[in-house]
């Protein structure tokens, strides 16, 4: 096989290993195999089979228990999958087999975790419970572990910095992983197979009493270990409640509330997950949005729903530019937990 380039290998570099006939990417001092298979879970009417995106729960004008699915490789409207065990707007992550929805507003606070089998349709099943009852936290994971971080809960939780983890293939209650560098809600996550990223959110400012601020903080963890998060860099603008997606190399934040605490933004930002540093401008959504849900395949990231519509748009993750129309959710809602069976952590 070809030797790696001389000198330092840049984080996120990609090569084709002629011995194993596999694509590999370089991260944290070693080469990792990049999965290139695409789950074929499209509908029979789809011209292009592809990965399945899942949107769980939501809110408008009250909490919803609806679960939708889409074929990410195609375009078109979402289809009803089934229902959560209770109506709420939670956060979602997945392996190739299962999708989880954890915590959420009912509109109170819950610690419940549900799961579905992605290749089927039907109602969600109880998985276990998180360590704290919160809503508006972040979620991500890889094929083995699901992580839930941050959120807002009843006193004394308020701005939570807790990171919980579960083993997706089993059922049971979440365990302590560590803590974020900040306590916040409206935090959103994505991952590569090795790193989990959490960024943005509302935070209670230190020494400012009840003052609420929007932050631009990005944290990362190594999913296979335990421990507190480490600073990664900063978003280019402060924001919260964004939609997110990733492939193994790049992650994106789409829209959210930026500037003044409740103003929606159309800005899309990205980072290279294996490196550290500040986010870079990617392009713009077709409409400014906040509280949208995100899901992704290795190729596309989809942004779904906002407080005023069911609209979905998508981007090509490795190509900078503006979003393009995809279709509509089965019902207008926002705050859904979005995930897929082909996201960047798998």
C-alpha positions as CSV (number, residue, x, y, z in Angstrom):
1,X,0.0,0.0,0.0
2,X,1.0,3.6,-0.4
3,X,3.0,5.1,2.5
4,X,1.4,8.0,4.4
5,X,2.7,11.4,3.4
6,X,6.0,12.4,5.1
7,X,5.9,14.7,8.1
8,X,2.8,15.3,10.2
9,X,-0.4,13.8,8.9
10,X,-3.3,16.3,9.2
11,X,-6.3,15.3,11.4
12,X,-9.1,14.2,9.2
13,X,-6.9,13.1,6.3
14,X,-8.4,10.3,4.1
15,X,-6.6,7.5,2.3
16,X,-7.4,4.3,0.4
17,X,-5.6,1.3,2.0
18,X,-4.7,-1.0,-1.0
19,X,-4.0,-3.9,1.3
20,X,-7.5,-4.0,3.0
21,X,-9.3,-2.3,0.1
22,X,-10.9,0.1,2.6
23,X,-11.1,3.9,3.0
24,X,-9.5,5.1,6.2
25,X,-9.3,8.5,8.0
26,X,-6.6,9.8,10.3
27,X,-7.6,10.8,13.8
28,X,-5.9,11.1,17.2
29,X,-2.6,9.5,16.0
30,X,-3.9,6.5,14.0
31,X,-5.8,5.5,10.9
32,X,-9.4,4.4,11.3
33,X,-11.5,2.4,8.9
34,X,-14.3,4.5,7.4
35,X,-17.5,2.6,6.9
36,X,-18.8,3.2,3.4
37,X,-21.9,0.9,3.3
38,X,-25.2,2.7,3.2
39,X,-28.2,1.0,4.9
40,X,-30.9,0.2,2.4
41,X,-34.1,1.3,4.2
42,X,-35.7,3.4,1.6
43,X,-39.3,2.9,0.5
44,X,-40.2,0.8,-2.5
45,X,-41.3,4.0,-4.3
46,X,-38.0,5.8,-3.8
47,X,-35.8,6.0,-6.9
48,X,-32.7,5.9,-4.6
49,X,-32.5,3.6,-1.6
50,X,-30.6,5.0,1.3
51,X,-30.2,5.6,5.0
52,X,-33.2,6.2,7.2
53,X,-33.6,9.5,9.2
54,X,-35.7,9.5,12.3
55,X,-37.5,12.4,14.0
56,X,-38.9,11.7,17.5
57,X,-41.5,13.8,19.4
58,X,-41.7,17.5,19.2
59,X,-44.0,20.4,20.2
60,X,-46.6,22.5,18.4
61,X,-48.8,23.7,20.1
62,X,-48.3,21.0,22.7
63,X,-45.9,18.1,23.2
64,X,-46.2,15.4,20.5
65,X,-45.5,11.7,20.6
66,X,-45.2,11.4,16.8
67,X,-42.2,9.6,15.2
68,X,-41.5,10.2,11.5
69,X,-39.0,8.7,9.1
70,X,-37.4,9.7,5.8
71,X,-35.1,8.2,3.2
72,X,-32.1,10.7,3.5
73,X,-30.8,9.8,0.0
74,X,-34.0,10.8,-1.6
75,X,-36.4,13.8,-1.2
76,X,-40.0,13.9,-0.2
77,X,-42.3,14.1,2.8
78,X,-41.8,12.2,6.0
79,X,-43.8,9.1,6.9
80,X,-45.4,8.2,10.2
81,X,-43.3,5.6,12.0
82,X,-45.2,5.2,15.3
83,X,-45.4,6.9,18.7
84,X,-43.2,7.6,21.7
85,X,-44.3,6.2,25.1
86,X,-45.2,9.7,26.1
87,X,-45.5,13.0,24.3
88,X,-42.4,15.1,24.6
89,X,-39.6,17.0,22.9
90,X,-36.5,14.9,23.6
91,X,-33.1,14.3,22.2
92,X,-32.1,11.4,20.0
93,X,-29.1,9.2,19.0
94,X,-28.8,5.9,17.3
95,X,-26.7,2.8,16.3
96,X,-27.3,1.2,13.0
97,X,-30.1,-0.9,14.6
98,X,-31.7,1.2,17.3
99,X,-32.7,4.8,17.8
100,X,-33.1,6.3,21.3
101,X,-35.1,9.3,22.5
102,X,-34.0,10.5,25.9
103,X,-35.3,13.0,28.4
104,X,-37.4,15.9,27.1
105,X,-40.2,18.4,28.0
106,X,-43.7,17.0,28.5
107,X,-43.8,20.1,29.0
108,X,-42.5,19.2,32.5
109,X,-39.2,17.4,32.9
110,X,-38.7,13.6,32.2
111,X,-35.8,11.2,32.6
112,X,-37.4,8.6,30.3
113,X,-35.5,6.9,27.5
114,X,-37.4,5.1,24.7
115,X,-36.1,3.1,21.8
116,X,-37.2,1.9,18.4
117,X,-35.8,-0.6,15.9
118,X,-35.0,1.6,12.9
119,X,-35.6,-1.0,10.1
120,X,-39.2,-1.5,11.3
121,X,-42.1,0.7,12.1
122,X,-44.2,0.8,15.3
123,X,-44.3,2.4,18.7
124,X,-41.3,3.0,20.9
125,X,-40.4,0.8,23.9
126,X,-39.1,1.8,27.3
127,X,-35.3,1.6,27.5
128,X,-34.6,3.0,31.0
129,X,-34.0,6.3,32.6
130,X,-31.4,9.1,32.6
131,X,-29.7,10.2,35.9
132,X,-31.6,13.6,35.9
133,X,-34.9,14.8,34.5
134,X,-34.2,17.5,31.9
135,X,-35.3,18.9,28.6
136,X,-33.3,20.6,25.8
137,X,-30.1,18.7,26.3
138,X,-27.9,17.3,23.5
139,X,-27.4,13.7,22.3
140,X,-24.9,11.8,20.2
141,X,-23.0,8.5,20.1
142,X,-21.4,5.8,18.1
143,X,-22.4,2.2,17.3
144,X,-21.9,1.1,20.9
145,X,-22.7,4.1,23.2
146,X,-25.3,6.8,23.3
147,X,-24.5,10.0,25.2
148,X,-27.0,12.6,26.6
149,X,-25.5,15.9,27.9
150,X,-26.7,19.2,29.5
151,X,-30.3,20.3,29.6
152,X,-32.6,22.3,31.9
153,X,-34.5,20.8,34.8
154,X,-36.4,21.6,38.0
155,X,-34.3,23.0,40.9
156,X,-31.6,22.2,41.8
157,X,-30.7,21.0,38.3
158,X,-31.4,24.2,36.3
159,X,-28.5,24.4,33.8
160,X,-27.2,20.9,33.8
161,X,-23.6,20.0,32.9
162,X,-24.2,16.2,33.3
163,X,-23.2,13.7,30.6
164,X,-24.9,10.3,30.8
165,X,-24.2,7.3,28.7
166,X,-26.0,4.1,27.8
167,X,-25.0,0.9,25.9
168,X,-27.4,1.1,22.9
169,X,-27.6,-2.7,22.3
170,X,-28.9,-3.3,25.8
171,X,-31.6,-1.7,28.0
172,X,-31.2,-0.1,31.4
173,X,-30.6,3.2,33.2
174,X,-28.0,5.6,32.0
175,X,-24.6,5.9,33.9
176,X,-22.5,8.9,34.7
177,X,-19.9,9.7,32.0
178,X,-18.6,13.1,33.2
179,X,-19.5,16.7,32.9
180,X,-19.5,19.5,30.3
181,X,-17.3,22.6,30.9
182,X,-20.6,24.6,31.0
183,X,-24.1,24.1,32.3
184,X,-26.6,24.8,29.7
185,X,-29.7,23.8,27.7
186,X,-30.4,24.1,24.0
187,X,-27.1,22.2,23.6
188,X,-26.8,20.0,20.5
189,X,-24.5,17.1,19.6
190,X,-22.9,15.1,16.8
191,X,-20.0,12.7,16.5
192,X,-17.4,10.8,14.7
193,X,-16.8,7.1,15.7
194,X,-14.3,8.3,18.3
195,X,-15.4,11.8,19.4
196,X,-18.6,13.2,20.7
197,X,-19.2,17.0,20.2
198,X,-21.5,19.2,22.1
199,X,-21.9,22.9,21.4
200,X,-24.0,26.0,21.8
201,X,-26.8,26.6,24.4
202,X,-28.2,28.9,27.0
203,X,-26.1,29.3,30.2
204,X,-26.8,31.1,33.5
205,X,-24.0,33.7,33.6
206,X,-21.8,33.6,36.6
207,X,-22.3,36.4,39.2
208,X,-25.3,37.7,37.2
209,X,-28.1,36.2,39.2
210,X,-30.9,34.9,37.0
211,X,-29.4,36.4,33.8
212,X,-29.5,34.0,30.9
213,X,-26.9,34.2,28.1
214,X,-26.5,32.4,24.8
215,X,-23.0,30.8,24.5
216,X,-20.7,29.8,21.7
217,X,-18.9,27.0,23.5
218,X,-17.9,23.7,21.8
219,X,-16.8,20.7,23.9
220,X,-15.6,17.3,22.9
221,X,-15.3,13.9,24.6
222,X,-13.8,10.6,23.6
223,X,-16.9,8.3,23.4
224,X,-15.1,5.0,24.4
225,X,-13.8,6.5,27.7
226,X,-15.2,8.2,30.7
227,X,-14.4,11.7,31.9
228,X,-15.2,15.4,31.7
229,X,-15.5,17.2,28.4
230,X,-12.6,19.3,26.9
231,X,-12.8,22.6,25.2
232,X,-12.8,22.3,21.4
233,X,-13.2,25.9,20.3
234,X,-16.0,28.4,19.6
235,X,-18.9,28.9,17.2
236,X,-18.5,32.0,15.1
237,X,-21.7,33.4,16.6
238,X,-23.5,32.6,19.9
239,X,-26.5,30.4,19.4
240,X,-28.7,27.8,20.9
241,X,-31.3,25.2,19.8
242,X,-29.6,24.5,16.4
243,X,-30.2,21.4,14.2
244,X,-27.0,19.2,13.8
245,X,-25.6,16.5,11.6
246,X,-22.3,14.9,10.8
247,X,-20.3,12.4,8.9
248,X,-17.1,10.9,10.3
249,X,-15.1,13.9,9.3
250,X,-17.3,17.1,9.5
251,X,-20.1,18.2,11.8
252,X,-22.6,21.1,11.2
253,X,-24.9,23.3,13.2
254,X,-27.8,24.5,11.2
255,X,-29.8,27.6,12.3
256,X,-30.7,28.2,15.9
257,X,-31.3,31.2,18.1
258,X,-28.4,33.6,17.7
259,X,-27.7,37.3,18.5
260,X,-30.5,38.3,20.8
261,X,-31.6,35.2,22.8
262,X,-34.7,34.4,20.8
263,X,-33.9,35.6,17.3
264,X,-33.8,32.8,14.7
265,X,-30.7,32.5,12.4
266,X,-30.2,31.0,9.0
267,X,-26.5,30.5,9.4
268,X,-24.8,27.1,9.0
269,X,-21.4,26.5,10.6
270,X,-19.1,23.5,10.5
271,X,-16.0,22.0,12.2
272,X,-13.6,19.2,11.3
273,X,-14.3,16.8,14.2
274,X,-10.8,15.2,14.5
275,X,-9.1,18.6,15.0
276,X,-9.8,21.5,17.4
277,X,-10.6,25.1,16.6
278,X,-13.4,27.5,15.9
279,X,-16.3,26.8,13.6
280,X,-16.3,28.1,10.0
281,X,-19.2,29.5,8.0
282,X,-20.7,26.8,5.7
283,X,-23.7,28.6,4.1
284,X,-27.3,29.5,4.9
285,X,-30.6,27.7,5.4
286,X,-33.4,28.7,3.0
287,X,-35.2,30.2,6.0
288,X,-34.1,31.4,9.5
289,X,-35.1,28.7,11.9
290,X,-34.7,27.6,15.6
291,X,-35.7,24.5,17.5
292,X,-35.3,22.4,14.3
293,X,-34.2,18.8,14.3
294,X,-31.3,17.4,12.4
295,X,-30.3,14.0,11.0
296,X,-27.6,13.0,8.6
297,X,-26.0,10.3,6.4
298,X,-22.4,10.2,5.3
299,X,-23.5,12.5,2.4
300,X,-26.3,14.8,3.6
301,X,-27.6,16.6,6.7
302,X,-31.3,17.4,6.9
303,X,-32.8,20.2,9.0
304,X,-36.5,19.6,9.8
305,X,-39.3,21.7,11.3
306,X,-39.4,25.0,13.2
307,X,-42.0,26.9,15.3
308,X,-44.0,27.9,12.2
309,X,-43.8,25.1,9.6
310,X,-43.0,21.4,8.8
311,X,-40.4,22.3,6.2
312,X,-37.3,20.1,5.7
313,X,-34.2,21.2,3.8
314,X,-30.8,19.6,3.3
315,X,-27.1,20.2,2.6
316,X,-24.3,18.1,1.2
317,X,-21.9,17.9,4.2
318,X,-18.6,18.0,2.3
319,X,-19.7,20.8,-0.1
320,X,-20.1,24.4,1.3
321,X,-23.3,26.2,0.3
322,X,-26.9,26.9,1.1
323,X,-29.6,24.4,1.9
324,X,-32.1,22.9,-0.7
325,X,-35.7,21.9,-0.2
326,X,-36.3,18.3,0.9
327,X,-40.0,17.9,1.9
328,X,-42.2,18.2,5.0
329,X,-42.7,16.4,8.3
330,X,-45.9,14.5,8.7
331,X,-47.1,17.2,11.1
332,X,-45.8,20.7,11.7
333,X,-43.8,20.7,14.9
334,X,-40.4,21.7,16.3
335,X,-38.0,20.5,19.0
336,X,-38.0,16.9,17.7
337,X,-35.0,14.6,18.4
338,X,-33.3,13.8,15.1
339,X,-31.0,10.9,14.3
340,X,-30.3,8.2,11.7
341,X,-28.7,4.8,11.1
342,X,-25.9,6.3,9.1
343,X,-24.7,9.4,11.0
344,X,-21.0,10.3,11.5
345,X,-20.6,8.2,14.7
346,X,-21.3,4.9,12.9
